[in-house]
Amino acid sequence: MTGQTRYRFWAGGLAAFALLATACGSSDGGETASTVDANVKQGVEAALSGSTTTVAGTTTTVKEPTSIAEWEQLWANERAAMVKKIKDNNWGVSADGKTVNGPEGFKVDLSKCIAGWTNTEGLTDTEIKIGNVSPLSGTAADFGNLQKAETVWFKYLSEKGAFKDSTGKTRSVKMIAKDDVYDATKAIPLVDELLTSDKVFAIMTTGTPTGLKVYDKINQYCVPHPMVVSGSPAWGDPVNHPWSTGGLISYSTEATIWGAYIDSHLNELINPATGKVKIAALVAASDFGAAYEGAMKSVIANSKNKDKIELVTERLDITSPTITDAMTNLFAKDPTVFITMTGAGHCPQIINEIAQKSMGDKLKVKFMSSVCKSSAYVGKDKVGGDGMQANGFLIVGGGQKDINVAAGQSDPFSIWAVKFLGDNGLDSKSSSQLGNGFYPAWVMSQSLQCGGDLPGGLNRGNFITCLRAFEGTSPVHLKGVKINMNGNKDAYLLEGSDLSKYDAKNQTWVVQGDIIELSGKTGNCTWNVSAMACS
């Protein structure tokens, strides 16, 4: 597989599928926008037809490092390239300290920041304070393992003296973690504490509902809000929300791939009695689920087969302890396709419910959402004995590796990562989110180090400039998946994904064909919170 990969996992019939609705539906699942992103449309067409020859960005395919030392040298080289590009273009904090400039017209007017704002708040001569609001307890607590992995990674680099900047200061990262139990109403006061009491340098959050509730205030405070654990298109807004960036594949892109698969297998999925494909979806009753549902409705509306496809849904709060009634209602509608539009504890429950209701034979296609990729959701200890209940589920997985599986396949970084977590008292097999945590931790550490190498040393403006100009090679993503941003032109860090099928016998997701990579093609999104759509 090369950096110029083609998406070939389905034979024939896919070139005609061309859509990606960047706007999502209303929070009640009502009207959806039908806007089609022309760039993504062309990219999907090219990828599906096998005619892709190049992709955006300048990141080149590199020889896979064989040790942590080689990985760190590669990152140092990539970081140096980012710093050189920024310096050559005179980006970063202006000499008069009034603006931040970056690629493709990226600009922040620092005079509009809240009164009393300082570029170096959260920094001392020895410390970088990073706030993290995530579910550390409750039904979504597995996501809290991301923060645990990030914490030990920052500790590792801090002890190596990695955060030494151009002013001569060497700092350690201090993570201040707060538990919102995946409740946006609880997250709001926690974010307020980080902004006004803890006065942190940057704030990380988990989940679409939380992110959308707090990102206006965080941006008003001119505080970096990087790597939001969410695939909402809302994070693609570098003009109105320059301090907020996402880390996951867009739910709109995910829905496009679902639709492409359904379109290409239409004849197999049609119910002869109705002449239609009925898709049943369990949807999280929140902004998270609404983003998924709205995207899928737009995908269907733009399909040439829209008259043959019907979507039925049941909504349920993601913290609800049981899904039985909602799933019973869905199955009563006799679907042939099931799509998960929720996450956390619902993931294994969905698998078990489908098995218990003997729907496996009736459902010809079963999709898990990208946030359900963790072995903590699909592993045999979670879905009944030998784990065969999860067999055959499909997932648009965002291209990320499971480090436990990859370690067994002799992947050097994954081998190191499993041992590293163990040495720090964390069992990598207890949650795939521990392995997933290396992704945001790596992006954050690269951007912090890059910011420190710029004139004036580390500050909020230099940090966000490095993030908006980011290019690098992730140790926990499949080859062919690019991690990059380009100022106002490309606001999405991750736009590539795998399509994988779960192999219960070997307890692993198996990639179906090659990677779809759309770096630079997803259009920016000015998010309308009341309409739950891109304006």
N, C-alpha and C positions, 0 to 999 in steps of 0.2 A: 504494500500500500504506500502511496506517495502523498506528498502535500497537495497534489492536484488530483485528489481522488474523485471517483465517480460513484454515484449511488446506483447500484445495479441489482439490488436484492429482489426485485420483482421483474419477471420477464413479460415484455410486451404490454401495450395498452396504457402505459403511464405517461407518455409524452403529452397526451391530451389534458392531463390533470394540471391545472395551473391556477393556483390561488394562494393567497395568504391574507386573511383579514387582520389588519393590525388593530382594529378597534374591537373592544369586547362589549358584551351585553350589559344590560342593566342589572342591578343587584337582585331584582326579583325574577330574573330570567326572562324578562319581556322582550321588547324590541332590541334588535341588534343592528350595529352599523354594518354596512356592506362595502366599506372601503377596501380596495385591494391594493396592496403594496406592489407597485410595478416592478421594482428591483428584485424583490423576493420572488415574485411571479416568474420573472425571467430566469432567476437562479434555480428555482425549483424545476422549471421546464428543462433547463439545460442539464441539471443533475439527473433528473429522471430519464431523460432521453439518452444519457451517456455521452452528451456532447460537450461537457465541461472541459475546458482546456486550461483555464487559470482561475484563481480566486483572489479576492482582494487582500491587501496587506503584504508586507515584505518579509514576514517570518519565513525562513527557509527550513526545509526538512533537514534535521541534523542527525548525526549518528547517535544512537541511543547511548548515553553514558552507562558505564558498567560499575560505578561505585558512587557513594555519596560525595566523595571528593571531586569526581568528574562532574557530577550534577552541579555542585556548588561553583565549580570553575565555569561551567556553561552559563549559569545564572549571572555570575560576575561579568562575563563577556556581554551578555544581553543587556545587563543593567548599564554597563559602560556605553553601549550603543544608544540606549535611551537618553542617557545624560548628554552625550555628544549631540544628538539631534536637538534636544531642548536648548542647549547652549548655542548651537549653530543658528537656531532660529530666534534666539533671544526671547524664549518663552519663560514662563515662571512669573514670580513676583516682580513687578516693574521697579525700576530704581527709586522711584518716589514712594513706593509702597502702597499706591492707590488702586492698582489693578492686578489681576492675575490673567496672563495670556497663555494660550495653548494652541494646539493644532486646529486647522480648518476654522479659524475665527472664534475658537473658544475664548470667552472673556468673562471675568467676574469683576464687577465694580465693588471694591471693598468699602467704599464710603457708604454703601447701603446696608452694611452689616449692623447688627444691633449695637446700641450705645455701649461703650466700654469694651467692645470686642478687641481682642489682640490676636495677632497671627501666631503667637507662640503659647497660647493658653494650653494647659495640659502638659507642658514641657518644663522640666527643671534641668539643671546641669547634669543630672544622673538618671532621669526617668522620663518615660513616655506613657501617659495614662490613656488607655483605650477602654471605653465602656462597651459592654456587651449585654443586650437585653434579649433573652431567649427563654424557651420553656425548659427549666431544669427539673420540673416535677409535673405530675399530671399525665394525661393520656398521650401528650405530644413530647414527653420528656426525652425521647430518643434524640431529638434534634439538639438537645443540650450537649450531646457528645461532640458536636462540632466545636463548641467553645473549649471543651477539655483538651482536644487535640491542638487547637490554636494556642492555648496557654502553654503547653509543654514545648511546642515549637518555638514560640517567642523566648521562652526560658533558655532553650538550647542555643539560639542565636545570640541572645544577650550575654550568656556566659562566654561565648566566643569573641565578644567585643565587636559584633557585626554592625551595631548601630552607632558608629563613629562618624561624625559629620565634618564638613569643611571648616567649621569653627573650632575644631579640636575637641569638642565634647563627645564623650562616649556614654551612651545611655542604655538602660534596660527597659524593656516593655513591661508595664504593669497592667494586667487585665482586671477590670472591675466588672464582675458578672452579677447580673440581677435577673431574678426569676419572674417572668410574667405569666407562666402557666399557659402560654399560647392564648392569652386574653388581652386583646388590644386595649380595653379599658384599664387594665392593670398596668399595661406597658407605658401609658401616657405619663403618669406620675413618676415612674422609674426613669424615663427619659428626661423629665424635668429635673430630677435629682442629679443626673449626670451632667446636665447643662449648667445648672445654677449652683449646686453644692459641691459636687465632685470636680466640676470644671475640667472635663476630660478633653483630650486632643481630638479624638474622633469617636464616633458611636457606631456600633454594628447592631443590626436588628435581624430578627428571624420572622418570616411570614409576611404575606401580602397584607392582611388586615392591619397588623401593627405598623408596617412600613408606611402605608397610606395615611394612617392616623397621625404619624409623627413627622413625616418628611418635610411638610411645610415649615414647621417650627424649627427643625434642625437646619434647614436652609436659611431661614431668617437669621439664625444665630451664626451663619457661615461656619458651620462645623462639618468636617468631612463625615459622610454617611456611606461608607464603602461596603461593597459585597453583600448587599441585602439578600438574605436567603429567600428568594422568591423569583418566579419567572414572569411576573407581571410586566407587560409592555411599558408600564408607567415609569420604569427606571430609565427609559431611553429619552430623557428630557434635559439635555445639557444646557439649554438656554434658561429655562425657568427654574430648574432644580439642579444647578451645576455641581452641588456637593454630594448628590446621591447617585450611586451606581449599583446595578444589580450584578449577580454572579451566575445565575442559572440560565438555561436555554429558555427563550420566550415560550409561554404557554400557547401563543398563536402559532409558532412554528411547530410545536408538538401536535396541535390540532390539525395542522396541514398534513403532517405525515400520517396521522390517523385517517384522515379523509382520503389521502392518496391510496392507502392500503385498501380501504373499503371500496373505492372506485374501481380499483384494478381487480378486485375479487367479487364484483357486484353479482354476477350470475350465480356464484356459489352461495351467496348470502341471502338472496331474495327468497322470501316465503312464497311458494307457489300459490297459496290460497289468497294472498293479498297482492302479489306482484310488487311488493316493497321489501326493503331492508329496514327492519326496525332496530334502532340502536337504543339500548337502555343505559342510562348513566346515573350513578350515585354522586350527587354534587354537594360539596361542602357549602353550608348555608352561610357564606361570608364572601368578602371581596375575592378571596382566593378561588372559590368555586365559581363565582360569577365570571371571573376572567376566563376560566376554562370553557364554561357553557357558552358565553358570548362568542368566543373564538370558534367553537365548533359549529354554532349556528351560522356564522358567517361563511365558514368553509362549505357547509351544505348548500347555503344560498347561492354560492358561486360555482357549484358543481354542475356539470352538464347532466348529471343524473339526479338533480335535486328533487324531481317529481317522484323518484323511486326510493327516496330515503326519508325516514321519519325518526325523529329524536324524541324520546320520552325520558323524563327525569323525576327523581325524588331528591329532595334537599334535606340535609341533616347536619346539625352542628358538628364540627370536627371533633369536639370534646365529648360528644355523646357516647356513653359506654356501650351501647348496643345498636346494631344496624338491622336487626331481624325484620322488624315491621316494614321498614323502607325497602329492603330487598324483596320481601314477599310481594309488596305492591308492584315493584318493577317486573318481577317474573310473571305476575298475573297477566302482563301485557304481551307475553309470548315473544320476546326479542330473540334475534339470532346473533346480535353483537352486544357486548357489554364493554363500557368504558368507565374506568375509575376517574372521577374528577374530585377526589378528596385525598386524604393522606393519613399519616401517623398511624394510630392504632386501628383505623378502619381497614388498612391494607390487608393484614392477615385475616381479619374478620370477613372481608369480601371473599377471599379465597375459600375459607371454610364454609361460608353460607352457600356459595355456588355448588360446592361438593355435597353439602348436606341436603340441598334441595334437588340434587341429581340434575342440575342444569348443564353439566359438562357436555353432554351429548347434544343438547338443544342449542347451546351457544357455540357457534362456529368460529367466533373470534372473541378473545378476551384480552383487553388492554388494561394494564396497570398504569397509573400516572407516573411521571418521571420521579416524583418524590418518594415512590414506593420501592425503589431499587435496592434498598438496604436489605442485607441478609436477615436483619432483625425483623423484617416484615414477611419475607417469603421463605425463610429457612425451615427445615423440617421440624425444628423444635417449636416453631410458631404455628405451623399449619398441619399438625397431626402426624406424629409418628415418622413414617418414612418420607414425608414431604411430597408425595406424589400429587397431592391436591393442587400444587402450584405448577405442575408440569404443563408446558405449552402456552402459558401466559406470554403476551407480547408487551414490550415496553420501549418507548422512545427515551433512551437513558441518558441523554446529554453527554455521551462519550466518556463518562468517567469510569475508571477501573474499580473493581473490588480488590483492595490490596491483598486480602487473604488468598483469593483465587490467583491473582497475579504472582504472588510470592511462590505459590505452588507450581507456577509455570516458569519459575526462575527469572522473574523480573527483578533486576538489581535494586531499584529504589523500593519496591514493595517489600522485598526481603529485609532491607534495612529498616523500613518504616514499621513493620510488624515487631521487630526486635526493639526499636526505639520506643514504641508505645509501651511494650512490656517492661522495659527498663524504668519507665516512668509510672509504673503501677496501673497501666491501662491495657486490658485484654482486647486486642483488635477484633477478635471473633465475637465479642459481646455485642458489638454494634458496628455496622458498616459506616456509620456516621463518623466514627473515629478516623477511618481512612479518608472519608470525604473531607474532613477538616483540614487536611494538608493543602487543599486547593485554595481556600480563602487565606489561610495562613501564609502560603507562598506568595500570593499576589500582594498581600499587605506588607510582608517583609521586604519584597523587592521594591515596592513603592516608597516605603519608609527610608530604605537605604538610598534609593535614587534621590529622594528629596533632600537627604542629608548631603549629597554630593554636589548639589546646586549652589550657586552663589547665595550667601546668607545662611546656609545650612538648613536643617530641617525646620519647616514651619508648615502651617496648614495650606498655604498657597502653593508651595513647592510640592507638597505631597499630592494635592489633587491634580497638579499639572502632570506629575509622573503617572498617575493613574489614568488620566485622559490620553496619555501618549503611550500606554502600556503595550509592550510586545514581549512575549516570552514563551518558553517551552515548559508546559506543565508536566510534572512527574507522575501525575495520577490520571492523565487523560490518554485516550487511544491515539495512536499515530494518525495524523491527518486532521485532528481537531486543533484549531488555532485559538489562542487566547490573546486578544488584542482589542484596543480601542483607538479611535482617531478623532479626538476632539469633538467638534460639532457635527462632523460628517458620519461618524460611527460611534454610537453611544452604548453598544452592547458588547460586553466582554467575550461572551461565549455564544456562538451562533451555529455550531456544529453538533451533530448527534449520531449515535448509533441507533439502529433498530435491532433489538435483541429478543430472543425467545428463551424462556426459562427451561433448563434441563434439570429436572428434579433428581435424577439419578446421580448426577455429578454435582448437584447443588450449586449451579452457576448459571449466569446469563450468557448465552451464546450469541455473538454478533451475527446477524443475517446479512451477508454481503459486506459492502464497503461503507464508508462514512459519507454523510451529506454535510457539506461545509459551505456556509453562506456568509462568511465574514464580510462585513461592510455593506451587506445588501438589505438588512432590516432597517426600515425607515424610522426616524425619530418619532417620538410620541408625546404630544402635549396632552396629559391625562386630565379628563373631566371627571372629577370624583363623583358628582351627583348623577352623571349619566353612565358612569363606569365604562367609559369609552375614550379612545384617542380623539381629540378634536381635529 
